[in-house]
């Protein structure tokens, strides 16, 4: 026999979609993505600086150059703010 009894015929057929195959496909896709995702991740090795570096005393014989940027205070009210850059040996 088909879906219903002889007297009811086509009126008893259900119009609901069968979601079982759709759920099966979604579960298979979920498993595939879960298996593939870890291999797609790439890591980059980063050398971060020490958060607590040891302070080295300034050596007058070193070849280090210090750059200082200082604001220049102007007495004129129309002057634009400016910065002075000073180079000196450490």
N, C-alpha and C positions, 0 to 999 in steps of 0.2 A: 504494500500500500504506500501511498504517498504521504504527505504531511498531515492531512486531516481525514475526517470521515467522509463518506459519500455525500451526505446531505449539505454539509457546510461548504465544501469545495474551496475556491480560491479565497474566500473571505477569512479563513482561519490561518492563512500563511502570514508569517511574521516578516516585517520589513526591517528588522534590526540587523545591522552588519555583524558579521562574524569577526570578532576582534582577536581571536586566538592566534591566527597566523601573523597578524600585525605585532602582537606582543612577542611572539617567538623571534621574529626578525629584529625587533628592537633589542631583545636580550642578546642575540648573537652579535649585533653591531656594538653593543656596550662591552661585551667580552673582548671583541677585537680591538676596540680603542683602548681598553684598559691594558691589554697586552702590548700594544704598539707604543703607547705614550712614553713609558720610561726610556725606551731606546731613542726617542726623538729629542729628549732633553739634552742640552749641551751645557757643560760647565766650563767656567773660565777660572783659572788659578790667578788669584790676586795676592800680591805681596803688600800687605798693609803695614804702615809704619808702626813702630812700637808706641803704645799709648803713654808709657812712662819712660821717655828717653833719659839717658844719663846726660847731665849737663856738662859740656866740655868747657874748660876755661878758655877765654879768648887768648890767642897766641899772637903777639905783635909781629912775629915773623911769617905769619900765614899769608896766603895769597887770596884771602877772602875779601870780597867787596860788599859793603853794606849799602843798601838803598833805603833812604828815608824819604817819606812823602809827608810834607807838613803843609797845613793851610796857611796862606798868606793873609794877614790881617791888614786891611786897607782903611785909611782914615776917610777916604772919599766915599760919599754916599752913592755915587753913580758907578763906582768900580764893580766889575763882576767878580764873583768869588774865584780864587785861583789857588793853585798848589805849587809848592816849591819842591823840586826833586834834588836831593843831596846825595852824592856818592862819596864814600870814604872807605878807607881800608880798615879792616878790623884789627 
